[in-house]
Amino acid sequence: MKFLLRVFTLFLFVYSTTILGEQDPDIFNKFESKFYTIDGYKINVEVKGTGDPIFFLPGGPGNSHDYMQGNFGHYYKTHTMVFFDFLGRGKSDNAKNVSEYSVENDVELIEKLRKLLKFKKISLVGHSYRTVPAQAYAIKYKNNVDKMVLINGFHSGAMWQANCDSYNRYAKTHFPEKWKKLDSLRALGYVSSDPEFMKVYGSFPTKYIYYHNTKLKQNSPLYKHRSWANDVYVAIIGKDVDFDVFGSMIYQDYRKELKNVKPKTLVVAGRYDGVSTPEFAVQYKKFMPQAKFVMFEQSGHNPYSEEPEKFYQLFTDFINEK
């Protein structure tokens, strides 16, 4: 799914606004970058608003913060919004060694930033990949989390692998001509991170796996920015990321521990999600029965885009709940 997740960040978001989810076309200019030095690296952090702090964690793991800011930035009117770029992503410094890119280090960056900003407790909103460090953080630092929202996420490396397999089965059965080219490359030893392989794999029509309504696009700032960091993705997921999940991700498995997570949690899924498929998303009902689970019946991987009125009403009610 590596190339597919990169493609996802390139779309510009367009839909009719709603009272609860109104998109501010100037939202990116209302936040200012401030760089904090953490473990010798400059990390881009953008904070605005007052009230209870919410840390927004974008997907990827190669994504920058901007698409989350474009969709949730307007909540600065009621909460302290914290958007930031993880190490090697967006405006933040690159690591000296790619081995520093890991789920575990993403978790620790959240905690170090919480301390730097002097917040006693924080709420976490993770989308896609970043639901993984969000869950790990809530398990390890349970006393530091107020609420958690998991949007179209993954409870384990096994789930990530299963969803890669699901997409590849679909690609193989629907586009056999293209798949034959992939088979030829794999027979020669090429893997997902090889440029030659990426060129063919990236030619598959992919937008449908993110959107049920494929006319929708993501909001993105006009200024030049690094929206995707491929080296981070490969380091965390593995060099054959579209077929064989390895790296730091494959060792993540929260299924046994989710039932003990104390912060109030909202789990969101999309019926037509081709990335975090419903077959596995509904397992949260079993592994995390104390959480509120909501399936968006007309959405893919981005329910805040496809069913904005329903999503923002749910989200607003949840984060304001005492």
C-alpha positions as CSV (number, residue, x, y, z in Angstrom):
1,M,0.0,0.0,0.0
2,K,3.0,2.3,0.1
3,F,2.5,4.0,-3.3
4,L,-1.2,4.2,-2.7
5,L,-0.7,6.0,0.6
6,R,1.6,8.4,-1.1
7,V,-0.9,9.1,-3.8
8,F,-3.5,9.8,-1.2
9,T,-1.6,12.8,0.1
10,L,-1.5,14.5,-3.3
11,F,-5.2,15.0,-3.7
12,L,-6.9,18.4,-2.9
13,F,-10.0,18.2,-0.8
14,V,-13.3,19.6,-2.3
15,Y,-16.8,19.2,-0.8
16,S,-19.7,21.3,0.3
17,T,-19.2,22.8,3.8
18,T,-21.3,22.0,6.8
19,I,-21.9,24.0,10.0
20,L,-19.9,21.5,12.1
21,G,-17.3,20.6,9.5
22,E,-16.8,23.9,7.7
23,Q,-13.4,24.0,5.9
24,D,-11.5,27.2,6.2
25,P,-9.6,27.8,2.9
26,D,-7.1,29.9,4.9
27,I,-6.6,27.4,7.8
28,F,-3.0,26.6,6.9
29,N,-2.0,30.3,7.2
30,K,-3.6,30.5,10.7
31,F,-1.0,28.2,12.2
32,E,2.7,29.0,12.6
33,S,5.6,26.6,12.7
34,K,7.7,26.5,15.8
35,F,10.7,24.1,15.9
36,Y,11.5,22.2,19.1
37,T,14.8,20.4,19.5
38,I,14.1,16.8,20.5
39,D,16.9,14.3,20.7
40,G,19.1,16.6,18.6
41,Y,16.5,17.0,15.8
42,K,14.3,20.0,15.0
43,I,10.7,19.0,15.1
44,N,8.0,21.2,13.4
45,V,5.1,21.9,15.8
46,E,2.1,24.1,15.1
47,V,-0.2,25.0,18.1
48,K,-3.3,27.2,18.1
49,G,-6.3,27.7,20.3
50,T,-7.3,27.3,24.0
51,G,-8.9,24.6,25.9
52,D,-8.1,20.9,26.3
53,P,-5.2,19.9,24.1
54,I,-5.6,17.5,21.2
55,F,-2.7,15.9,19.4
56,F,-3.5,15.1,15.7
57,L,-1.5,12.1,14.3
58,P,-1.5,11.8,10.5
59,G,-1.3,8.5,8.5
60,G,1.4,7.1,6.4
61,P,3.7,6.5,8.1
62,G,5.3,8.9,5.6
63,N,2.7,11.7,5.8
64,S,3.2,15.2,7.0
65,H,0.7,16.9,9.3
66,D,-1.1,19.2,6.7
67,Y,-4.0,17.1,5.6
68,M,-5.1,16.6,9.3
69,Q,-4.8,20.3,9.8
70,G,-6.9,21.0,6.7
71,N,-9.7,18.8,8.0
72,F,-9.5,19.5,11.8
73,G,-7.8,22.8,12.1
74,H,-11.0,24.7,12.7
75,Y,-11.4,23.1,16.1
76,Y,-8.9,25.7,17.5
77,K,-11.9,27.7,18.3
78,T,-12.8,25.3,21.2
79,H,-9.6,23.3,21.9
80,T,-5.8,23.6,21.8
81,M,-4.8,22.1,18.5
82,V,-1.4,20.4,18.2
83,F,-0.2,19.5,14.7
84,F,3.3,18.3,14.2
85,D,5.6,16.5,11.8
86,F,7.2,13.4,13.1
87,L,10.9,12.8,12.6
88,G,11.8,12.6,8.9
89,R,8.4,13.9,7.8
90,G,7.1,17.3,6.7
91,K,9.2,20.2,7.9
92,S,11.0,18.2,10.6
93,D,14.6,17.1,10.3
94,N,15.6,13.8,8.7
95,A,17.1,11.1,10.9
96,K,20.8,10.5,10.6
97,N,20.0,6.8,10.3
98,V,16.8,5.3,8.9
99,S,16.8,2.8,11.8
100,E,15.5,5.7,13.9
101,Y,12.2,5.5,12.1
102,S,10.0,3.2,14.0
103,V,6.6,2.9,15.7
104,E,8.3,2.9,19.1
105,N,10.1,6.2,18.4
106,D,6.9,7.8,17.1
107,V,5.3,6.9,20.4
108,E,8.2,8.4,22.4
109,L,8.0,11.6,20.3
110,I,4.4,12.1,21.4
111,E,5.4,11.8,25.1
112,K,8.4,14.1,24.7
113,L,6.3,16.7,23.0
114,R,3.6,16.5,25.7
115,K,6.3,17.2,28.3
116,L,7.8,20.1,26.3
117,L,4.4,21.7,25.9
118,K,3.6,21.1,29.6
119,F,0.3,19.4,29.2
120,K,-0.8,17.1,32.0
121,K,-3.2,15.1,29.8
122,I,-3.7,15.0,26.0
123,S,-6.3,13.6,23.7
124,L,-5.1,11.7,20.6
125,V,-6.7,11.7,17.2
126,G,-5.0,9.2,14.9
127,H,-5.8,8.4,11.3
128,S,-4.7,5.3,9.3
129,Y,-1.1,4.3,10.3
130,R,-1.0,6.8,13.1
131,T,-3.7,4.9,15.0
132,V,-0.9,2.5,15.7
133,P,1.4,4.7,17.8
134,A,-1.8,6.3,19.3
135,Q,-2.9,2.9,20.7
136,A,0.7,2.1,21.8
137,Y,0.9,5.4,23.6
138,A,-2.5,4.9,25.3
139,I,-1.3,1.5,26.5
140,K,2.1,2.7,27.7
141,Y,1.2,6.1,29.0
142,K,-2.4,5.5,30.0
143,N,-2.4,8.2,32.7
144,N,-1.5,10.9,30.2
145,V,-4.4,10.3,27.8
146,D,-7.8,12.0,28.2
147,K,-9.6,10.7,25.1
148,M,-8.6,8.9,21.9
149,V,-10.1,8.8,18.4
150,L,-9.0,6.0,16.0
151,I,-10.0,6.8,12.4
152,N,-9.8,3.9,9.9
153,G,-6.9,2.3,11.7
154,F,-5.0,-0.9,12.5
155,H,-4.9,-2.9,15.7
156,S,-1.8,-5.0,14.7
157,G,0.9,-5.6,12.1
158,A,-1.1,-8.7,11.3
159,M,-4.1,-6.5,10.3
160,W,-1.8,-4.4,8.1
161,Q,-0.6,-7.5,6.4
162,A,-4.1,-8.8,5.9
163,N,-5.2,-5.5,4.3
164,C,-2.2,-5.6,1.9
165,D,-3.2,-9.1,0.9
166,S,-6.9,-8.0,0.5
167,Y,-5.9,-5.1,-1.8
168,N,-3.5,-7.3,-3.9
169,R,-6.2,-9.9,-4.4
170,Y,-8.5,-7.3,-5.7
171,A,-5.8,-5.8,-8.0
172,K,-4.9,-9.2,-9.3
173,T,-8.5,-10.3,-10.1
174,H,-9.6,-6.9,-11.6
175,F,-6.4,-5.9,-13.5
176,P,-4.8,-9.2,-14.6
177,E,-2.9,-7.6,-17.5
178,K,-1.1,-5.2,-15.1
179,W,-0.7,-8.0,-12.5
180,K,1.2,-10.1,-15.1
181,K,3.8,-7.4,-15.3
182,L,4.2,-7.4,-11.5
183,D,4.6,-11.2,-11.5
184,S,7.4,-10.9,-14.1
185,L,9.2,-8.3,-12.0
186,R,8.8,-10.3,-8.8
187,A,10.2,-13.4,-10.6
188,L,13.3,-11.3,-11.3
189,G,13.7,-10.4,-7.6
190,Y,12.1,-6.9,-7.6
191,V,10.3,-5.8,-4.5
192,S,7.8,-3.0,-3.7
193,S,10.4,-0.3,-2.9
194,D,12.3,-0.7,-6.2
195,P,11.6,2.2,-8.6
196,E,10.9,-0.2,-11.5
197,F,8.3,-2.0,-9.4
198,M,6.8,1.2,-8.0
199,K,6.2,2.4,-11.6
200,V,4.0,-0.6,-12.5
201,Y,2.3,-0.9,-9.1
202,G,1.5,2.8,-9.1
203,S,-0.2,2.5,-12.4
204,F,-3.2,0.6,-10.9
205,P,-6.3,2.8,-10.4
206,T,-6.1,3.3,-6.7
207,K,-8.4,6.2,-5.7
208,Y,-11.4,3.9,-5.1
209,I,-9.6,2.2,-2.2
210,Y,-9.7,5.5,-0.3
211,Y,-13.0,7.0,-1.4
212,H,-16.4,5.6,-2.0
213,N,-17.1,8.9,-3.7
214,T,-14.1,9.2,-5.9
215,K,-14.8,12.8,-6.9
216,L,-13.6,14.0,-3.4
217,K,-10.1,15.2,-2.9
218,Q,-7.9,16.2,0.1
219,N,-7.2,19.7,1.3
220,S,-3.6,20.7,0.9
221,P,-1.6,23.9,1.5
222,L,-0.5,26.0,-1.4
223,Y,3.0,26.5,0.0
224,K,5.7,24.1,-1.0
225,H,5.9,21.2,1.5
226,R,7.1,17.6,1.8
227,S,3.8,15.7,2.1
228,W,5.3,12.2,1.8
229,A,8.6,10.6,3.0
230,N,9.1,7.3,1.3
231,D,12.3,6.3,3.2
232,V,10.2,6.5,6.5
233,Y,7.6,4.2,5.0
234,V,10.1,1.6,3.9
235,A,12.0,1.8,7.2
236,I,8.8,1.2,9.3
237,I,6.9,-1.3,7.1
238,G,9.8,-3.0,5.2
239,K,11.4,-2.9,1.8
240,D,8.6,-5.1,0.3
241,V,5.9,-3.0,1.9
242,D,3.1,-3.8,-0.5
243,F,3.4,-7.6,-0.1
244,D,5.4,-8.5,3.0
245,V,5.0,-6.3,6.1
246,F,8.1,-6.3,8.2
247,G,10.1,-3.6,9.9
248,S,8.8,-2.1,13.2
249,M,5.2,-2.6,12.1
250,I,5.0,-6.3,12.1
251,Y,5.8,-6.5,15.8
252,Q,2.9,-4.3,16.8
253,D,-0.1,-6.2,18.2
254,Y,-2.5,-4.6,20.7
255,R,-5.3,-7.0,20.5
256,K,-4.8,-8.5,24.0
257,E,-4.3,-5.1,25.6
258,L,-7.0,-3.0,24.0
259,K,-9.7,-4.2,26.5
260,N,-7.7,-2.6,29.3
261,V,-7.3,0.9,27.7
262,K,-8.8,3.4,30.1
263,P,-9.3,6.6,28.1
264,K,-12.6,7.1,26.4
265,T,-12.2,5.9,22.8
266,L,-14.1,6.4,19.6
267,V,-13.3,4.0,16.8
268,V,-14.4,5.0,13.3
269,A,-14.4,2.8,10.2
270,G,-15.6,3.1,6.6
271,R,-17.8,0.5,4.8
272,Y,-15.9,0.9,1.5
273,D,-12.4,1.3,3.0
274,G,-9.9,-0.5,0.8
275,V,-7.0,0.2,3.2
276,S,-8.4,-0.6,6.7
277,T,-11.1,-3.1,5.5
278,P,-14.3,-3.6,7.4
279,E,-13.6,-7.3,7.8
280,F,-10.8,-6.4,10.3
281,A,-12.1,-3.0,11.5
282,V,-15.2,-4.6,13.1
283,Q,-12.8,-6.7,15.2
284,Y,-12.4,-3.6,17.4
285,K,-15.9,-4.5,18.8
286,K,-14.4,-7.7,20.2
287,F,-10.9,-6.5,21.2
288,M,-12.1,-3.1,22.6
289,P,-15.7,-3.5,23.8
290,Q,-15.5,-0.4,26.0
291,A,-14.9,1.8,22.9
292,K,-17.7,3.4,20.9
293,F,-17.5,1.9,17.4
294,V,-19.1,3.7,14.4
295,M,-19.2,2.3,10.8
296,F,-19.7,5.0,8.2
297,E,-21.9,3.3,5.5
298,Q,-21.1,5.7,2.7
299,S,-17.4,6.2,3.3
300,G,-14.0,4.8,2.3
301,H,-10.8,5.6,4.2
302,N,-11.8,9.2,4.9
303,P,-15.2,9.5,6.5
304,Y,-14.6,13.1,7.5
305,S,-14.6,13.9,3.8
306,E,-17.3,11.6,2.6
307,E,-19.9,12.0,5.4
308,P,-18.8,15.3,6.9
309,E,-22.0,16.3,8.6
310,K,-22.3,12.9,10.4
311,F,-18.6,12.7,11.2
312,Y,-18.1,16.2,12.6
313,Q,-21.3,15.9,14.7
314,L,-20.0,12.6,16.2
315,F,-16.5,14.0,16.6
316,T,-17.6,17.3,18.2
317,D,-20.0,15.5,20.6
318,F,-17.2,13.0,21.6
319,I,-14.4,15.5,22.3
320,N,-16.8,17.8,24.2
321,E,-18.1,15.0,26.4
322,K,-17.2,15.3,30.0
